[in-house]
């Protein structure tokens, strides 16, 4: 599949793997946030893949990319909350957010 060739797709998939590992260790009372962040990262990955499957310069393609970007922003906000709630350390938060920014920039640059 063409989306698998995109560096931003591979980057988001690796972030999704890391988030999935981390949220399983969060205390039960934070299941709502774990669910939100996993749905948001999944949305970003899936919308990127779907948009990339559309016509190369079509409006529909960019609509899916825009949704993916919005979901990346949601993941970032979830990471801020996770840090504020003591669920993730600052260095892990910074690392994930840096990778999210890189993916965001690469998606914005797609034709």
TALINGI-V446218 format. One line per field, one symbol per residue. phi: phi as a letter, one per 30 degrees, with the letter a starting at -180 (. if undefined). burial: # if it has 24 or more other C-alpha atoms within 12 Angstrom, else .. A space follows every 10 residues. Layout:
phi: ???
burial: ???
This chain:
phi: .ddddddddd ddddddddde ddddcddedc dddddddddd dddddddddd ddddeebddd eddddddedd ddddeedddd dedddicbde dddddddddd dddedddedd d
burial: ..#...#### ###.##..#. .##....... ..##.##### ########## ##........ ##.####### ######.### .#....##.. ..#..##.## #.##..#..# .
